[in-house]
Amino acid sequence: MLLSQEIEIKNINHLGLVAGIIDDIGLEKIINEVVGEDPRELITSGQVVKGMILNGLGMISQPMQPISQVF
């Protein structure tokens, strides 16, 4: 008899992959080492950069067009 398991499936799309790569290469840590950290900060500079990258990629809701078609 198979036991019932609750499975949660999430679609992470490209943002999840990019976030995973950022974590794997240690980009946040590298940025924090270069810039430095202040204990008064709510979020670190590395977290800000990671957020900016993911936000920038998430804002693309349509395929990019050649610049000649934009103007």
C-alpha positions as CSV (number, residue, x, y, z in Angstrom):
1,M,0.0,0.0,0.0
2,L,1.4,3.4,-1.0
3,L,1.3,6.1,1.6
4,S,-0.2,9.4,0.6
5,Q,2.3,12.2,0.4
6,E,1.6,15.8,0.0
7,I,3.6,17.1,-2.9
8,E,4.0,20.8,-3.6
9,I,5.1,21.8,-7.1
10,K,6.4,25.3,-7.8
11,N,7.2,26.8,-11.1
12,I,10.4,28.7,-10.6
13,N,11.0,29.6,-14.3
14,H,14.2,31.4,-15.1
15,L,14.2,33.6,-12.0
16,G,14.7,30.5,-9.7
17,L,17.5,29.3,-11.9
18,V,19.2,32.7,-11.8
19,A,18.8,33.0,-8.1
20,G,20.3,29.5,-7.7
21,I,23.3,30.4,-9.8
22,I,23.8,33.7,-7.8
23,D,23.8,31.6,-4.7
24,D,26.1,28.9,-6.1
25,I,28.8,31.4,-7.2
26,G,28.5,33.3,-4.0
27,L,27.8,36.7,-5.6
28,E,26.2,38.1,-2.5
29,K,29.1,37.2,-0.3
30,I,31.6,38.6,-2.8
31,I,29.8,41.9,-3.0
32,N,29.5,42.1,0.8
33,E,33.2,41.5,1.2
34,V,34.1,44.2,-1.3
35,V,31.6,46.8,-0.1
36,G,31.5,45.9,3.6
37,E,28.6,45.3,5.9
38,D,27.2,47.6,8.6
39,P,25.3,46.0,11.5
40,R,22.7,48.8,11.2
41,E,21.7,47.6,7.7
42,L,18.4,45.8,7.3
43,I,19.6,44.2,4.1
44,T,23.1,43.8,2.7
45,S,24.5,45.3,-0.5
46,G,24.8,41.8,-1.9
47,Q,21.1,41.2,-1.3
48,V,20.2,44.5,-2.9
49,V,22.2,43.5,-6.1
50,K,20.6,40.1,-6.2
51,G,17.1,41.7,-5.9
52,M,17.9,44.2,-8.6
53,I,19.0,41.4,-10.9
54,L,15.9,39.3,-10.3
55,N,13.6,42.3,-10.5
56,G,15.2,43.4,-13.8
57,L,14.7,39.9,-15.3
58,G,11.2,39.6,-13.9
59,M,10.1,42.9,-15.5
60,I,10.4,41.5,-19.0
61,S,6.9,40.4,-19.9
62,Q,7.4,40.4,-23.7
63,P,10.2,39.3,-26.0
64,M,12.8,41.9,-26.6
65,Q,12.6,43.7,-29.9
66,P,15.4,45.1,-32.1
67,I,16.0,48.8,-31.3
68,S,14.8,49.8,-34.8
69,Q,11.3,48.5,-34.0
70,V,11.1,50.3,-30.7
71,F,11.4,53.8,-32.1
